Amino acid sequence: MDDWLKTACVLCAQNCGLKVRVEGNKIVKVRGDKDNPRSVGYVCRKGTKIPYYQHHNQRLTHPLKRVNGEFIEISWDQAISEIAEKMQKGLDQYGPRSFALMGCGGQGSHTEGAFGTTLFRNLGSHYHYNAVAQELTGFFWVNGRSLGRQTLLPGPDEDHTEMLLAIGWNGMESHQMPQAPKKLKHLAKHPDKLLVAIDPRLSETARIANIHVPLKPGTDALLAKSVISIILDENWQKQDYINAYVNGFDQIKSWFEGFNAREAIELCELEYDQVYNLCKLLTTKKWCMHTDLGIYMSRHSTLNSYLWMIISVICGRMCVPGGNVIFGSVAPIMGHSDERDPKNWRTITTDFPALCKFHPPNVMPEEILSDHPERLRTVLVSSSNPLRSYADTSAYEEAFSKLDLLVTIDVAMSETARLSHYVLPAKSGYESWDTTFFSWTFPEVYFQLRKPVVEAEGEQLEAGEIFTRLADALGLIPELPESLIVAAGQNREAFGLELMNYIGANPKAMKVVPFILGKTLGKAMNSNNLAALWGIILTAPKIFQENASRAGFTPGPTLGEEIFQHGLDHPEGFWIGKCDVENNMDLIKTDDGKIHVHFPEMEDWTKSITVESERLALKASEEYPLVLSAGNHVKTVANTIMRDPGWNEGKRVSTLAMNPADAETLGLADGQTVLITTEAGRAEVELEITEGARAGQVLIPHGFGLDFQGKRIGINVNYLTKNTHRDSIAATPLHRYVPCRVEAV
């Protein structure tokens, strides 16, 4: 008998399939699951180290309350009643704009999102600060304007392309597509395919790429504008594609006319012929692109995404096989929110709108420290650690100390939890039923219903149940009929019919459906999460049902129940749907069904990118002659959820990477402790001299500076970043371009 249990990694968005062996309620061995249809046995070193995530002495086991600076254990009843009482008092006194939800979902457990957002919406608050808005909302804003909805993800169809562009993306280290290292190596070695890395430094991906475009840090927009200019000057654009599928091209052409691409490319510290030849490839090859934080978190963040969208469109590579295609999904991981809609809540002090229904973490400290009567006063943090994960830790520490109420729901005693008034212990990704809704495959749509593989050793609850208890204590859940509770204990078919009857008679109950499911079917299943997932699958939209039918499931009224049961029977995960490959354009949601490229808001910004303006802006100061790339992706990083440093024992971690030429100029040696200084602060860190760093640029990984067993593990790079150093549209922090200086201690 096979005593290996099937599960998945919860440490990154790929959620590779795993098999684990459990002894004495401990995960003791881990290997890749070859039965998983997406990862097919592949697993990186993070996945094999999940015991360090699951088992360590910082795990939270009981509800905690901070009293006179110390935490004491309290009961769940006391914790829920006191938190609900304080929340109600704050709501009555200051209104819903003083409330914010932060996090809620993470890399491996998305079901809590349905409960957390439902709670805050029913309290009247639309403020949800999330990691998506720390990194990606500029990119999704461009998608929303171009394709009609911010929920549409035009990802690379890498399995059917001739050329993949890795733009500011180091997939060999950070993954972000299934089996990324294997696929990138395959592309690079294939005689008929090409891998192109556009990256300032010789990253691990650039090392294996067929073509490396090593542009100067911060010149991404300058390069992209040059590419557009060359293509249009040579009349290489795909005019037939543009005529058939694109709206607004004639309105933007003039923005690129007369642009001095040759001088711009020289300022990028590139050879003109290399870029010119790249433009030839872009207009003759079937290609797709994978963009990442290298351009999202660099100068001109949202503009970078906009310009590369234009490049893909004028080359005819959007929504076509082998290009960037709209992925299918089970459920979107975010919503759509147009900032032009007056109903879209803007932050009180900084005036940033919700994008994807998320507000940017970069502005939260200002929103708390404001003297506005509706400033943020109550923050509930779930599955997030802003005191290490977000820009400007110093600003966050000051702001969080001023909150009336800070509640943290988490697996471990994080740095944020230590500042909280209440800390509530959640079950881990291996103690609860859960899933994720990341969409990284095409044309197939993947899904895994992850079951518990170990039992919680304490009083931990699923986050979904914690939110349900808070909602109940706040009086948000109506009294439920006994017939509904009885039906939940019978079978899902009987319960579904009774639930439909109940909601039909009580339409307002739709606003709190996750909580109703939790209190009824959740009790019968012993999992609020599992009950919510049943509801999500049974009420999935039409496009999901069409994709599911193409994957072999039976269309009709029993489709949802068939899929849910299939998930229970196949813990290794399965293909839940298949997209219509030939009609990807049909998924576009603009009014005319075309891809829009003219965004009036981007005209001045695009025109402002000139050789003269960029040369001036890129000139290094005497005070800060180097550029810090804050948050380097490396194999020894797993955000801040890997608390126990034992998983990296024997590895060199949390160093400052510097090019040998810079080290020689500064008289520094490998392994030496150096002092790095930025506008935000300074820190001492070990120096690592490597050819992988570009001259003039230094790199420090994220995910360190953790407090574990009385010791600080590594350097928290966010002490070196300012939250006000951010994108003008999405407030994304410009982590990949932080002026700095480095010197001997």
Protein Blocks (a to p, Z undefined) as FASTA:
>chain_A
ZZbdcdddfkbfnlpacddddeehiafbdcddfklmklnopacfklmmmmmmmncckbcf
bdcddeehiacdddfklmmmmmmmmmmmmmmmnojmlpcceejhijmlmklmmmmmmmmm
mnopabdcdfklmmmmmmmmmmmmmnopakbccddffklcfbdcdehiafklnnopghkl
mmmmmmmmpmkbccddddfbacfklmmpmbdcdddehilmmmmmmmmmmmmmnopacfkl
mmmmpghklmmmmmmgoiafklmmmmnopafklmmmmmmmmmmcccdddddfklmmmghk
lmmmmmmmmmmmmnopghiahiacddddfbdcbdcddfklmklccdfklopacehhiacf
klmmmmmmpcbfkbcfbdcdehiafklmpghkllmmmmmmmpfbdcdddfbdcfklmmpm
bdcddddfklbccddfbdfbdfbdcddddddfbdcebjbdcfklmmmmmmmmnopaccdd
fklmmmmmmmmklmmmmmmmmmmmmmmlmmmmmmmmmmmmmmmnopaklmmmmmmmmmgc
fklmmmmmmnopaedjklmmmmmmmmmmmmnopafbdcdfklmmmmpccfnopacfbdfk
lmmmmmmmcfklmmmmmpccfklmcccdehiacfkbgcjllmblmlmgoiaehiadddfk
lmmmnopaehiacddddfkbccdddddddfkbcehiacddehihiaeehiaehjafklmp
cfklccfklopacfklccdddddZZ
